[in-house]
Amino acid sequence: MAHIRPFAAIRYSPDSRFQLSNVIAPPYDVLDEKQKAALCAKDPHNIVNIDLPFMPPKSVGPDEVYAKANITLRSWVSAGIMQQDRRAALYPYTQTYEYNGKTYHRRGFIGLVRLSPFGQGQVVPHEKTYRGPIEDRLKLMRATGVQLSPIFGLFSDPRGEVNKILYHDIGKPELDGTLDGVRNQLWSVIDSDAENRVIEFLGTKPVYIADGHHRYTTALQYLFEQEQANGGKPLPEAHPANWCMFVLVAMQDDGLLILPTHRLIGGLANYSIDAFRSAVAGVFDVVETALGPDHVDEFVNTVLPVQPAHTMGLYDAATKKVYQLNCRNPDVLAPLEPNQSDAWRRLDVAILQRYLLDEILQPKFAGAKELTKGYTANPFEVAPMVDSGKYQLALLFKSTPLGALEQLGRHGEVMPQKSTYFYPKLATGMVINSLT
């Protein structure tokens, strides 16, 4: 049974009424009020009007805001601002961007993936989900009857076979827009032979969720509700609720970049770098570097990647210095998490979360009070955010290796929250998938 299929997308009409750059948006959950207003100011038809009907993101709004999002979507389709393709297609999708002085081209395609509960099909998660964001997305999905944002999925294709099929003699993009410095280009492939070759190639290959765990879980819940409405019986195979929109990228793609999400920590009492050094003695050596707040990016991008395994970093607000944490005991999690696999226990992000946060900073420096936590994947933001007074330190670490997704998938394990940051984020508004 195939678990990939084409679909007839709803997308912005390819005419001169607006520029694509002004109507696409970042994922809803990274936006605040000011950023949403800036997107709406670009063009009143920006997709954020539909995708983020209630603020703040991830919170559940009243029914009327989701109903209004549906009215807006239907009015845009009626006015020809958006239109649904006549034929089902697979949609090659490329993002071109710069990072750390290098230009990347991430190539994949947008298609539908057959929904299956985690652990029961081809779709493999790597992070936990939480109820709040799912409730918000589910209300929006019920009201609009569409999937607005694709899930970011990965599959193995060492020889790049899928891109050879879909990008062969592809011509000019049908949609082309730049968002936050990232160029987004989209094509459509309606050649049945090409579609069948892609579907056959993917066969029963696992698809690993890189980003969008909450949206995938939302789609599963929507499917469950549709089955309940069908008398508790499974829906026909072709029913739209059985399928979920994905951007699929080969794990071996040269443009695939994973950044670490650094932890910003506050709410500490009696903390100092010397007290921290004593607390982690035997597991980490804390070594002062010559780098200050203006060189955190240098430490993250240049120094850390060439250090031995499990080397981490710490930026301290009091001394305004970067410290290198040299791991002396990579098996520190063995007694703390005996039921987890060696692969899980050796993850830097697991050591950071389960040991440095749970065993050191929380009990020894925060006690009964919950730590103040922040996150950023941008090393240039670390020092300004810590020095603002809200936080006292930042824990810095290397990117989680891509192979860890496969290893943990085989064990049915998930990583701590915010273990990976696939850069750049996918643009919302390139295509929409109808569930009706």
N, C-alpha and C positions, 0 to 999 in steps of 0.2 A: 504494500500500500504506500503510495507516494505521500510524503509529508511536506512537500513544497508545491505551491501552485501560483499561477498568475492571477491577476485581478484587474478590474476596470476601475482605475483610481478617479477620485474627484480631485481636481487641481485647478489652480488659477488659470484663467483663460490666457492663451498666448497672444495677447494683443497689446496695444500701446497705451492702454488706460493707466497702467501703473508699472513700476519697476519691481521685479521680484525681490530685490534687495530691501525694499520698503515694506514688504508684506510677510516675509518669513520672520521667525522668532527663535530665540533659544528655547530649550525645554522649560516648561512652566515652573519647575521646582527650583530654578536658580534665580528667579526674578523677584524683585521687590516693587513696591508702589512706584517709585521714581523711574525704574527701568521700564515698567509696563507703560507708564505715561509717555516716556520717550518713544517707545515703539508705536503707540497709537498716534503720536504727533507726526511720525513719518508718513503714515497713511491710515485713514480711518478703517481701511479694509485689512489691517494687519491681523494675522491669524490669532494673535494673543487675545483679541476680543472674544473669541470662541473658546480657546484652549485654557484661559485663565479667567473665568467669570467671577471668581471670588478670591479676595485677599485676606490673610496671607496665604501663599501656596501651601498645599498639603492639609489645609483646614477645611472643614465641611461647611458649606454655605446653605442658605435656605433654598427651597425648591425653585423659587422664582428666578434665581440667578442662572440656574441651569436651563430652565425653560426659555429664558431670554437668549442664551447662547444658541439654542436650537432655532429660535426665530431668526436670529442673525444669519446663521448658516443657510437656512432655507431661502431667505431673502436674497442672499448673494448668489445662490444657484439660480433662482428665478430670474435675477437681473443679468445673468450671464457672466458675472464676475468670476464665478467658479463654474466648472462644468465637469460632467462625468464622461470619461472616455467611452467610446462606443464598443471597443473590444478589450478583452482582458490582455494584459501584457506583464512582462517583467521589466523593471525600471532600473537600468544601470545608473548608479549614483556615485559621483566622485566629489571629494573634498580636497582642496588644495590649500595648504597653509604653511606657515613658517614657524619653527620653534628652535630656539637657541642657535640662530644663524643658519639653519638648514631648511630647505624647502622639501615638503613631503606631499605626495599624492596618494590619498587613501581611496581605493577603488572597491566597490561592492555593487550590490543590487538590492532593490526593494521588491519583496514578494510576500506571499502569505505562508505561514508555517502552521501545520496542524497542531491544535492545542492538545496538551496531555498534562495531567498532574505531574508535579515534580517527582522523579523517581519511577515513573510508569511509562515513559515514552522517550522520544529523542531529545527533548529540551532539558538542559542541565543548568541549574542555578549555581551561583557561588556566594550569594549574600542572603541574609535574613530579610524578611519583610515585616512591616508594622501596619497596624490597622488604620490609623488616621488617614494617610495618603490614599489608601485603597477605597475608603468610603467616598472621598471627594471625587476620585476618578470614576467610580462606579455610577454615581449620580449623574455625572456628565455624560457617560456612555449611554445610560438609560434614556436621558433626555434627547440626545442628538442622534442616537442610532448609528454612530460612526466611531472609528478608531482614529484619533487625531494625530498621535505621535507614534512613530515606529519603535519597536524594541530593537536594541543593538545586539545582534547575534554573531557568533563566530563559528566557523567550520574549518576542517582541515582540507587543504588543497595545495600540497607542496609544489606541484608543477603549474599552478595557476590555470587549470583547465577551464574553470567557469568564466574567468575574465577573458580568456581567449575566445570563448564562444560568444559572449555577450558584447564584447567591445570590438569585435571584428568588423571593420568597415562601417563604423558607427555614425560617422558624419558629425554635424554640428549639434550641440545640445539643444533640446527643446526649451529648457528652463535654465537660466543662468543668473545667479545672484550672489552677492557678497554680504556676509553677516559677521560682524566683529573680526574683520580681517581674514575670514575664511571664505574661499570661493566655493559655492555649491552648484554643481551642474547635474542635470537630469536628462536622460533619454528614455525612450520606450522601445521595447523589442516585442513585436507581435508575430514573429516568425515561429510557427508551431514546431518546426524541426529543432530550432535553437532552444525553445522552451523545454521540449521533451528531453533533449540532451542534458540540460541543466538539472531537470527533475530526476532523471535517471542517475546522473553523477552523484547527486546528494543522497539518493536512495534512502537508506536508513542511517546515514551518518548522524552523529550527535550534533546538536546545535547548542553552543554554550552561550548563556546570556552574559553579555559584557555590561550592559546598562539597561535598566527598565524592568527590574524585578517586580516593582509594585504595579506597573502597568500590565505585566503579564499575569500577575495574580488577579488583577481586576478583570481581565478577559476570562480567566477561569471561572470567576464568580458569576460573571454575566452569562457564560455558557450554562452554568448550573441553574440559574434562574430560568433560562429559556427551556431547559429540559424539564424543570418543575412545571412550567406552563404547558408542557407537552405531555402532561400526565406522568411525569417521572421517567419517561422513556427517552433513550438516546435520539438525537436529531439525525435526520438524513446526512450522509457524509458531506454533501455539497452545501449544507446550510452555512451561511456566513458566520454564525456564532461559533462554529467549530474551528475557525481560522483566525490567526492573529498576524497583523502587519509587522514585518521585520525588515531592517536593513541588515543584510548578510555580507560579511567580509571574511576573506580567508585569513586564518591565523598567520600565514606566512607572508601576508601583504607587506610590502616595504613601507607603506604609509601608516601602518598600525603603531601607534605610540601610546604607551601606558605610563602615566605619571603617578607618583605616590601622593596620597592625601595626608599632609602633615598635621599633627595634632597640636592644638594650642590649649594650654592648661592654665586655669586660674583657680581661685578659692583655696589656696594653700596657706596653712598656718605654720609658723616656725620653719619655713623653708629657706634654705640657702644652698648654693651649689656645693658647699663643703658638706652640709648635712645630707644632701642627695648622694654625694660621692661615698659617704660612709654607709648609707642605706643599701647601695647596690654592690658594695665590695664583695668580691668573690664571683660575681656574675659579669659585671662590667668594670673596666678601668675607665675613669673619666679623665680625659686628657685635654687641657686647654690648648686652643689653636691661636694663631695670630689674627684670626678673622673676626671682624666686628659686624655691626648691623648692616652695613652696606655691602657685605660680601657673603650673605647667607646663600644667595643664588649660586655663587662660585663653589661653595661647599657642597651644595646639593647636586649641581650639574657636573662638576669637575672632580672634586675630591672624593665624595662618597662612592661613585661608580667604580673606582679602581681600588677600593679598600677590600680587605677580606670579607668573607660571608658574615652576615649578622652585625656588621659595623653600622652604628647609627650616629645621630647627632643631637645636640641640645643647644638651643639658643636661650640664654639667660637674660632676663630683663634687668636684673640688678647690676650685673657686671657688664652688660652689653657685649658679651663675647659668645663665640661659638665654641662648643666643646665636642670632642669626638668621643663616642662611647664604643670602646673596643670590647667585644664579647669574649669572655673567658669560658663560659659554660653554655654552649648552644643547646644542651639538653635540659635547660632549666625548667621547661614545661613538662618533662616526663612525669614527675611526681604530682604535678598540679592537674594535668589532663591525661590520665592514664588511658582513657577510652578513645582518645583521638589518635589518628595515625601519625607516624613519624613525619610524613609530608606536611601535615597541618602544624605540628609542634615546631617544625623548623622554619615556618614562615616568619619573616621579620615582623609583619603586622600582628601576628599572633603573639609573639614574644613581647612586642610593645604593649599590646592591649592587655594580655593576660598576666604578664609579670610587672612591667613598669607601671602600668596604670592600676591594675587590680590589687597587686601585692605590695607595691611601694608607695606611689603617690596618694592613692585613696586612703588606705588605712593609716599610714605613717604621717601624712601631712594634711589630710582633710578630715579624717575621723568620720563622725556620723554625718557631716555635711557633704553633700554631693559636689564633686568637682565641677567647675565651670569648664566647658569644652567647646572648642571651635575647630574648624577644619579649613584647610586651603591646599590646593594643588599648585599654587603659584608661589615659588620661593621668594619672589620679590615682595609679596604681601606679608611674609612671616614677621619680619622685624617691626614694620609699622603697626601691625595688629597687636603684637605682644607689647610693644612700647606704649600703646595707647592707654594702658592702665587696666584693661579688662583682664589680661592674662599675665602670668608671671614667667612662663617658659613655653618653648615649643619643642616638641620631639620630632626629629627629622629622620626619614628613612628612605631606603632605595625603593625603586619600583618593584611591585610583585611580579615575578616572572610569569609569562603567559602559560608556560607548561604547568603551572600550579593549578590552573582551572581544570585541565584534563586529569591531573593526578587526584585532586579532591573529588572531581566528578565520579571517578571510578570507585571512590570510597563512600559516596553519598554524603560528603561533608560540605559545609559552607564556611566561608571566611568571616571574620569580624566585619562589622559594618564599615563602609568606606575603605575597603582594602585596595581598590583599584580606581583610577580615574582615566578613562579612555579619552584622549584629547585628539581633536576637538569634539565637542558635543554635536550630535546630529541636529540639523535644523528642522523645526516644526513648520509645516505648511507647504512642503514640497509636494506631498501627496496625502490624501485622506482615503481611508478604507470604509466603504459603506457596509453596514450590518443588516440592511433591509433589502 
